[in-house]
Amino acid sequence: MSEQPLAPGGNGDLIRVVVAGITMDPTNNMPVVLLKEAESTMAIPIWIGLVEASAIASELEGTRLARPMTHDLLKGVLFTLGGTLERVEVTDLRDNTFYANLVLRALDGQTHLVDSRPSDAIALALRTGATIFVARKVLEATQLVDLAQIRKEESSKDGESKDGKKATGEPSKDKWTQILENLKPEDFGKYKM
């Protein structure tokens, strides 16, 4: 595991984001995590693995399992050793792959960067309450999804969803299918195994 000390003032031009949700890409049946600024309706789609999607979803839903998952274990080890996860930084987008760092504070007060996949970093951030940031250059290089437009289109369909229930303002599965089919993963990154 590569570990480097954090350069002074090393967080650069970062934007604070929250997890807006998880959806499935109908083209390849892969999960997509959506990150957005708290007050924004624009979201960054990042393709992730099924295991990581499960870890993120279980934490978002408040599901507690009898035994710890990998990210629960990592949180336990970090805290047992006296460390904290200061923040997560999604720092780069290269060759259709997003890159992230865990910014850790050790028991001795030293701060360290640890290379991470964004999906693992997000799952750990949700468990520890750490803040998630995305570099401005990543936002600018990413094709964003407009969540407000999706909700508006959904609710304007006579105020009802396809099953006849009142619209909740949340995008339907059909709308997500349409949106994700129109996005080109090579334009903004996807999870690589």
C-alpha positions as CSV (number, residue, x, y, z in Angstrom):
1,M,0.0,0.0,0.0
2,S,1.5,3.3,-1.1
3,E,1.6,6.0,1.4
4,Q,2.9,9.6,0.9
5,P,2.9,12.6,3.2
6,L,0.4,15.3,2.3
7,A,2.1,18.3,0.7
8,P,1.4,21.6,2.5
9,G,-1.7,23.2,1.1
10,G,-2.0,20.1,-1.0
11,N,-5.8,19.9,-1.3
12,G,-5.7,22.4,-4.3
13,D,-9.0,23.4,-5.9
14,L,-11.5,20.9,-4.4
15,I,-15.3,21.0,-4.4
16,R,-17.2,19.4,-1.5
17,V,-19.7,16.8,-2.7
18,V,-22.3,14.4,-1.3
19,V,-23.5,11.0,-2.5
20,A,-26.7,11.7,-4.4
21,G,-27.5,8.0,-4.9
22,I,-26.7,4.8,-6.8
23,T,-28.3,3.6,-10.0
24,M,-27.6,0.9,-12.6
25,D,-26.3,1.4,-16.1
26,P,-28.7,-0.6,-18.3
27,T,-26.1,-1.0,-21.0
28,N,-23.6,-3.0,-19.1
29,N,-25.5,-3.8,-15.9
30,M,-22.9,-2.0,-13.8
31,P,-23.7,0.3,-10.8
32,V,-23.1,4.0,-11.0
33,V,-22.6,6.2,-8.0
34,L,-23.7,9.8,-8.3
35,L,-21.8,12.6,-6.5
36,K,-23.1,16.2,-6.4
37,E,-22.5,19.5,-4.7
38,A,-24.9,19.8,-1.8
39,E,-26.8,22.7,-3.3
40,S,-26.4,21.6,-7.0
41,T,-28.6,19.5,-9.2
42,M,-25.7,18.4,-11.4
43,A,-24.2,15.0,-10.6
44,I,-21.0,13.2,-11.5
45,P,-21.6,9.6,-12.6
46,I,-18.8,7.2,-11.6
47,W,-19.1,3.5,-12.7
48,I,-18.3,1.2,-9.8
49,G,-18.1,-2.5,-9.0
50,L,-21.0,-4.5,-7.5
51,V,-19.3,-5.2,-4.2
52,E,-18.5,-1.5,-3.7
53,A,-22.1,-0.5,-4.7
54,S,-23.4,-2.9,-2.1
55,A,-21.1,-1.4,0.5
56,I,-22.2,2.2,-0.4
57,A,-25.9,1.3,-0.6
58,S,-25.9,-0.6,2.7
59,E,-24.4,2.5,4.5
60,L,-26.8,4.9,2.7
61,E,-29.8,2.7,3.8
62,G,-28.4,2.3,7.3
63,T,-28.3,-1.5,7.0
64,R,-26.3,-3.2,9.7
65,L,-24.9,-6.7,9.0
66,A,-24.0,-9.3,11.6
67,R,-20.4,-9.4,10.4
68,P,-18.3,-6.5,9.2
69,M,-17.8,-6.0,5.4
70,T,-14.4,-5.0,4.1
71,H,-15.0,-1.3,4.5
72,D,-16.3,-1.8,8.1
73,L,-13.1,-3.7,8.8
74,L,-10.9,-1.0,7.4
75,K,-12.8,1.6,9.5
76,G,-12.2,-0.6,12.6
77,V,-8.5,-1.0,11.9
78,L,-8.1,2.7,11.3
79,F,-9.8,3.7,14.5
80,T,-8.2,1.0,16.6
81,L,-4.8,2.3,15.5
82,G,-5.8,5.8,16.5
83,G,-6.1,7.2,13.0
84,T,-8.9,9.1,11.3
85,L,-10.1,9.6,7.8
86,E,-9.9,13.4,7.4
87,R,-11.4,13.4,3.9
88,V,-11.7,11.7,0.5
89,E,-10.4,13.5,-2.6
90,V,-11.4,12.4,-6.1
91,T,-8.3,13.9,-7.8
92,D,-8.1,12.8,-11.4
93,L,-9.7,11.3,-14.4
94,R,-7.3,9.5,-16.8
95,D,-8.0,7.0,-19.5
96,N,-11.6,6.7,-18.4
97,T,-10.6,5.9,-14.8
98,F,-11.3,8.1,-11.8
99,Y,-8.6,8.3,-9.1
100,A,-9.0,9.2,-5.4
101,N,-6.9,9.6,-2.3
102,L,-7.7,8.9,1.3
103,V,-6.4,11.7,3.5
104,L,-5.5,10.0,6.8
105,R,-4.3,11.5,10.1
106,A,-2.2,9.1,12.1
107,L,-2.0,8.8,15.8
108,D,1.2,10.9,15.8
109,G,-0.7,13.7,14.0
110,Q,1.0,13.1,10.6
111,T,-1.2,13.4,7.6
112,H,-0.8,10.8,4.8
113,L,-2.3,10.3,1.3
114,V,-3.3,6.7,0.4
115,D,-4.2,5.9,-3.2
116,S,-7.7,4.5,-3.5
117,R,-10.4,3.7,-6.0
118,P,-13.2,6.3,-5.6
119,S,-15.8,3.6,-4.8
120,D,-13.7,2.3,-1.9
121,A,-13.0,5.8,-0.7
122,I,-16.7,6.7,-0.8
123,A,-17.7,3.6,1.1
124,L,-15.2,4.4,3.8
125,A,-16.1,8.1,3.9
126,L,-19.8,7.2,4.5
127,R,-18.8,4.9,7.4
128,T,-16.5,7.4,9.1
129,G,-18.4,10.6,8.4
130,A,-15.5,12.0,6.4
131,T,-16.1,14.7,3.8
132,I,-15.8,13.9,0.1
133,F,-14.2,16.3,-2.4
134,V,-13.8,16.3,-6.1
135,A,-11.1,18.3,-7.9
136,R,-12.4,21.1,-10.1
137,K,-10.5,19.7,-13.1
138,V,-12.4,16.4,-12.7
139,L,-15.7,18.2,-12.6
140,E,-14.7,20.1,-15.7
141,A,-13.7,16.9,-17.5
142,T,-16.8,15.0,-16.6
143,Q,-20.1,14.9,-18.4
144,L,-22.6,15.7,-15.6
145,V,-26.1,14.5,-15.2
146,D,-28.8,17.2,-14.4
147,L,-30.9,15.7,-11.6
148,A,-33.3,18.6,-11.5
149,Q,-34.1,18.2,-15.2
150,I,-34.8,14.5,-14.6
151,R,-37.1,15.2,-11.7
152,K,-38.9,18.0,-13.7
153,E,-39.5,15.7,-16.7
154,E,-40.7,12.9,-14.4
155,S,-43.2,15.1,-12.4
156,S,-44.5,16.8,-15.5
157,K,-45.9,13.6,-16.9
158,D,-49.4,14.3,-15.7
159,G,-48.2,14.1,-12.1
160,E,-48.3,10.3,-12.3
161,S,-45.7,7.6,-12.8
162,K,-46.2,4.7,-15.2
163,D,-47.8,2.6,-12.5
164,G,-50.4,5.3,-11.8
165,K,-48.9,6.5,-8.5
166,K,-48.2,10.1,-7.9
167,A,-44.7,11.2,-8.9
168,T,-42.3,11.5,-6.0
169,G,-39.8,13.7,-7.8
170,E,-37.3,10.9,-8.0
171,P,-36.3,9.7,-11.4
172,S,-38.0,6.5,-12.5
173,K,-36.1,3.4,-13.7
174,D,-37.1,4.1,-17.3
175,K,-35.8,7.7,-17.1
176,W,-32.4,6.5,-15.6
177,T,-32.2,3.9,-18.4
178,Q,-32.7,6.7,-21.0
179,I,-30.2,9.0,-19.4
180,L,-27.5,6.4,-19.0
181,E,-28.0,5.0,-22.5
182,N,-27.4,8.5,-23.9
183,L,-24.2,9.0,-21.8
184,K,-20.9,7.8,-23.3
185,P,-18.8,6.2,-20.5
186,E,-15.6,6.9,-22.4
187,D,-16.3,10.6,-22.2
188,F,-16.2,10.8,-18.4
189,G,-14.7,7.6,-16.9
190,K,-15.9,4.2,-15.8
191,Y,-14.9,1.5,-13.4
192,K,-12.2,-0.7,-14.7
193,M,-11.7,-4.2,-13.3
